[in-house]
Amino acid sequence: GTLAPTLRPPRSVGVHETPAMALHSDILGDTSTLATVVIGGIIVAIALAKIARGPSHAHAFEAVVHARYACKEFNAGREVPEALLTKLIELTQRSPTSFNTQPWSAVIVRSPEAKAKLVASLAPGNQPKAESAPVNIVFISDTEPEKLLSPSTPDFVRNALPVFLGQASTPEAWAWKQTMTAAQTFMLAATAHGLATNPMEGFKSMQAVRDAVGLPPRYSVPVVISLGYEKAPRPKVSTRNDPEAMWHYDTFTQRGKA
């Protein structure tokens, strides 16, 4: 059955206590009433907290990862709100980079004139995608990251950075690696906010893209990402390899589950 507080007749007020003091004593004396109130309050608080949190972070992230795919045609007539684009920029800024050097930047292409130049620099197969997108992001890698160091940069970073650049075979390869973490963050953030993306690496030439957005030779472009709202949802047709063919344990020759 339901729990109900036990009601007792009020006792008389003592000589040295006020009516309020007597009422307080009655409530504390009724332990079953107090316990019911406390337990009920805790249950309500837990339920409200669960409602406020909604789905767990893990489930939300899984949904975003599975929802992202390359959009082939955007709704050209639907603009990306300025506030939403600003939010994506803020989230992308949280991407990790080696020693926090942040050797990347991006050119946001939106005007018709700028878009025409960028579209012309892309491979023919990518031109319709970029043309239909209201926004195109040219992700840029700085191939001279040592110029990003400030006077306050610790010596161990100054000494280690050339070593890391050498391990990556070329400064461009190192810079592309740093930039692609930001590009992936951008695409997942866009998906989480109801937008579609399409990453493209097919250009007429690297120099053509540089010229389109006015890049000095110091900078390289690993990817251009189109952004907007999808014109019409389509089935996902891309597949992924079996994890056992791609994930190794302890050594490269050890495949399968650990």
C-alpha positions in Angstrom: 0.0 0.0 0.0 1.0 3.7 0.0 3.0 5.2 2.7 1.1 7.8 4.8 2.5 9.9 7.6 1.2 8.9 11.1 -0.8 11.8 12.5 -0.7 12.3 16.3 -2.8 14.7 18.3 -0.8 17.8 19.1 0.6 17.9 22.6 0.3 20.9 24.9 2.9 23.5 24.9 5.5 23.3 27.7 6.1 26.1 30.1 9.4 27.1 28.5 8.7 26.6 24.8 6.8 28.5 22.2 4.1 27.0 19.9 6.6 26.9 17.1 9.1 25.0 19.2 6.4 22.5 20.2 5.5 21.9 16.5 9.2 21.4 15.6 9.5 18.8 18.3 6.4 17.0 17.1 7.7 16.7 13.6 11.1 15.5 14.6 9.5 13.1 17.0 7.6 11.4 14.2 10.4 9.5 12.6 8.3 7.7 10.1 7.0 11.0 8.7 10.5 12.4 8.4 11.9 9.3 6.7 9.1 9.2 4.2 9.6 12.9 3.3 13.4 12.5 2.9 13.2 9.3 0.8 10.5 10.7 -1.4 12.6 13.8 -2.0 15.6 11.8 -2.9 13.7 9.7 -5.4 12.2 12.8 -7.0 15.6 14.5 -7.2 17.1 11.4 -8.9 14.3 11.2 -11.4 14.5 14.9 -12.3 18.3 14.6 -12.8 17.9 11.8 -15.2 15.3 13.7 -17.2 17.6 16.8 -17.3 20.6 14.7 -18.5 18.7 12.9 -21.2 20.6 10.2 -23.1 24.1 9.4 -21.9 27.1 11.0 -23.5 28.2 7.6 -24.8 24.9 7.0 -26.6 24.7 10.5 -27.9 28.2 10.2 -29.4 27.4 6.8 -31.0 24.4 8.4 -32.6 26.5 11.2 -34.1 29.2 8.9 -35.4 26.6 6.7 -37.1 24.7 9.6 -38.5 27.6 11.3 -40.2 28.1 10.5 -43.9 29.2 12.3 -47.0 26.4 14.5 -48.4 26.4 14.6 -52.2 23.9 17.4 -52.7 23.0 20.3 -50.4 19.9 22.5 -50.2 21.4 25.5 -51.9 18.5 27.8 -50.8 18.9 27.1 -47.1 21.6 29.1 -45.4 23.6 28.0 -42.3 22.7 30.4 -39.4 25.5 32.6 -38.3 25.1 31.5 -34.7 25.3 27.9 -35.6 28.4 28.4 -37.7 30.0 30.2 -34.8 29.2 27.3 -32.5 30.9 24.8 -34.9 34.0 27.1 -35.0 34.1 27.1 -31.2 33.8 23.4 -30.9 36.5 22.8 -33.6 38.9 25.0 -31.7 38.9 22.3 -29.0 40.7 19.8 -31.3 44.0 18.5 -30.0 47.3 19.2 -31.6 50.9 18.3 -30.8 52.2 20.6 -28.0 49.1 22.6 -28.6 50.8 24.3 -31.5 47.5 24.5 -33.4 49.2 24.6 -36.9 46.0 24.9 -38.8 43.5 27.5 -39.8 40.5 27.6 -42.2 39.0 29.8 -44.8 35.2 30.0 -44.7 33.9 30.4 -48.3 30.4 31.8 -48.6 30.2 34.7 -51.1 29.2 33.8 -54.7 32.5 35.3 -56.0 34.7 33.3 -53.6 32.7 30.2 -54.1 33.0 30.4 -57.9 36.8 30.6 -57.6 37.0 27.7 -55.1 34.6 25.5 -57.2 36.8 26.0 -60.3 39.8 24.8 -58.4 38.2 21.5 -57.5 38.2 18.2 -59.4 35.2 18.0 -61.8 33.5 15.3 -59.6 33.6 17.6 -56.6 32.4 20.8 -58.2 28.6 20.1 -58.0 28.9 19.2 -54.3 30.7 22.4 -53.4 28.4 24.5 -55.7 25.3 23.3 -53.9 26.7 23.9 -50.4 26.0 27.3 -48.9 29.3 27.1 -47.0 32.7 25.5 -47.9 35.5 25.3 -45.4 39.1 25.1 -46.7 41.2 23.6 -44.0 44.8 24.9 -44.1 48.0 23.4 -42.6 50.9 25.5 -41.6 54.1 23.7 -42.9 56.4 26.0 -40.9 55.0 25.5 -37.4 58.2 26.7 -35.8 57.0 30.2 -36.7 54.0 29.7 -34.4 56.1 29.4 -31.3 56.1 32.4 -29.0 58.9 33.8 -26.7 57.3 32.0 -23.8 57.4 28.5 -25.5 59.3 26.1 -23.3 62.7 24.9 -24.5 61.6 21.3 -24.5 58.9 22.1 -27.1 61.4 24.0 -29.2 63.8 21.1 -29.1 61.2 18.3 -29.6 59.3 19.9 -32.5 62.0 19.4 -35.1 62.2 15.8 -34.1 58.5 15.2 -34.5 58.6 16.9 -37.9 61.3 14.6 -38.9 59.4 11.5 -37.7 56.5 12.5 -39.9 58.7 12.4 -43.0 57.9 16.0 -44.0 56.6 19.1 -42.3 53.6 19.0 -44.5 52.7 15.4 -43.5 53.0 16.5 -39.8 50.8 19.5 -40.4 48.2 17.6 -42.3 48.0 15.1 -39.4 47.3 17.9 -36.9 44.8 19.6 -39.2 42.7 16.4 -39.8 41.9 16.1 -36.1 40.2 19.5 -36.4 38.5 18.5 -39.7 37.0 15.4 -38.1 35.9 17.4 -35.0 34.2 19.9 -37.3 32.3 17.2 -39.2 31.1 15.5 -36.1 30.0 18.8 -34.5 28.1 19.7 -37.7 26.3 16.3 -37.6 25.4 16.8 -34.0 23.8 20.1 -34.8 21.7 18.7 -37.7 24.0 19.7 -40.6 25.5 17.7 -43.4 29.1 17.7 -44.6 31.2 16.4 -47.4 35.0 16.1 -47.2 36.9 16.5 -50.5 40.5 16.0 -51.3 40.1 16.0 -55.1 41.5 19.3 -56.5 42.6 20.3 -60.0 45.9 21.0 -58.2 47.1 22.2 -54.8 48.2 25.5 -56.3 44.7 26.0 -57.8 43.2 25.8 -54.4 45.9 28.1 -52.9 45.2 30.6 -55.6 41.4 30.4 -55.1 41.6 31.5 -51.5 44.9 33.5 -51.6 47.2 31.2 -49.7 51.0 31.9 -49.4 53.3 28.9 -50.3 53.8 28.3 -46.6 50.3 26.8 -46.3 48.9 23.5 -47.7 45.4 22.2 -48.0 44.6 18.6 -46.9 40.8 18.9 -47.2 37.9 21.1 -48.2 34.6 20.4 -46.4 31.2 21.4 -47.8 28.6 22.3 -45.2 24.9 22.8 -45.2 21.5 21.1 -45.1 21.1 18.0 -47.2 18.7 18.4 -50.1 17.2 15.0 -49.7 18.2 12.2 -47.3 19.6 9.1 -49.0 20.4 5.6 -47.9 23.9 5.1 -46.5 25.6 2.8 -49.0 29.2 2.9 -47.7 30.5 -0.1 -45.9 33.4 -0.6 -43.5 35.9 -3.5 -43.3 35.6 -6.1 -40.7 37.3 -4.9 -37.5 39.3 -8.1 -37.3 40.9 -7.2 -40.6 42.0 -3.8 -39.4 42.7 -4.0 -35.6 45.8 -5.8 -34.3 46.8 -6.7 -30.8 50.3 -6.3 -29.4 51.9 -6.9 -32.8 50.9 -6.4 -36.4 50.8 -10.1 -37.0 48.2 -10.7 -34.2 44.7 -10.2 -35.5 41.3 -11.0 -34.2 40.0 -10.4 -30.7 42.4 -9.9 -27.9 
